[in-house]
Amino acid sequence: STGSGMAKNSHFVEQVSAIFRKDDEIIVGCQSGKRSLMAAAELCSAGFTAVTDIAGGYSTWRENGLPVNGR
């Protein structure tokens, strides 16, 4: 469990590894920043070297007036 009532994806690193190389730039984000921080840490532990987490999540991103595309 992620502590948010959501189940952890036990295949996360495997799925990311199928798409990205260990040195590819990967930006991870979620609504509040808690889950993405855990995901980024998991990727770093798995040997990914260019992982960035959006600190504070998308809600903080929007609160700071940063650009948002979409709906």
Secondary structure, DSSP 8 states (H G I E B T S, - for coil): --SSS----TTHHHHHHHH--TTS-EEE--SSSHHHHHHHHHHHHTT-SSEEE-TTHHHHHHHTT------
